[in-house]
C-alpha cells in the first residue's frame, strides 16, 4: 500500500490522448474519518466505497475556460481534503468548467462537500454526508447513515437506503424507493414519488404531484398545487399511522387497509365559482357544510369538513385540500 500511495501522489496532472487533463492521487485514512471537499470550480462527484484504508481520487477535466483548473488531495488529521479551483492569474475572467471526479473511500466514512455546482452520487456509503452544491442531482443508493444536503436545483433519487435525512433542492423531482427514512425532503417544484418506503417524515413540493405506494410509518405530504395519491402497505404487522396530507389545489386520494379504524380529520375548501367538490369515504365520517363565505384566507371560501373519532390507538389522518376532491377508500 505504501508503494502505491507514493506512486500515485507523484502523478498529479497528465494530458491524455484527447487533450483532456486527468488527475490521480491517493492518501491513507482510517475508518470513520472525514473527506472534506471544497470544489470552487464545481464538478460532478461520484462516491463509491472499497475495503482499503485510503481515499483515492480520479479526476477528468474536460473543459476549463477562463483559467487553469487545479485539483489537490491531501491527508489531514481528520482524514483527507480535496480541493478544486480555477486559477485566473488575478485577472477578471468568465469561467466555465466540466470536471468529473471519481472518489473512493472506506465503507465506514464521512463526507463533507461544498461545490459550486454539479451532480453528486454515493453508493454503499455507511456514514454521514453533509454539504451543498450550487445545482445538480443527488443520487444515493445502498447508503446507511445521515444525510444533510442542499442543492440549488436537481432531482433527488434515493434507493435501498437506511437514512436519517434532511434534503432540499431548489427544483426537481423527488424519487424514493425501497428505503427506510427518518426525515424530510423539499423541492421548490417537481413531482414526488415514493415506492415501498417506510418513512417517518415527509415530502414538500412548491408545485407538483405526490404519489406514494406501499407506504409504512408516519408520513406528511404537501404541495402548493398538485394531486396527492397515497396507499398504505397492508402486509405484515400494522404499525402506528400518523399522516398529514395537504394541497393548495388538487385531488387527494388515500387507500387504506380495511382493518384500520383511524381518527380522520378532513377539511375541503372551495372558492367562489368552484363548487361541486366532494369528500367520499369508505370509512364513516360525520360531514358538515358551512353556509357562509370565509374571507380570512384571502379568496372567499366555504368548507366541507369530515371527522371520525376512530377506534384504533396511534392511527391519525389529517387532510387539507382546496378546490379538489378527497377520496378515502379501503383496499
Buried (B, 14 or more C-beta within 10 A) or exposed (E): EEEEBEEBBEEBBEEEEEEBBBBBBBBBBEEEBBBBBBBBBBBBBBBBBEEBEBBBBBBBBEEBEBBEBBBBBEBEEEBBBBBBBBEEEEEEEEBEBBBBBBBBBBBBBBBBBBBBBBBBBBBBBBBBBBBBBBBBBBBBBBBBBBBBBBBBBBBBBBBBBBBBBBBBBBBBBBBBBBBBBBBBBBBBBBBBBBBBBBBBBBBBBBBBBBBBBBBBBBBBBBBBBBBBBBBBBBEEEBBEBBBBBBBBBBBBBBBBBEEBBBBBBBBBBBBEEBEEBEBEBEBEBEBEEEEEEEEEEEBEBBBBBBBBEBEBEEBBBBBBBBBBBBBBBEE
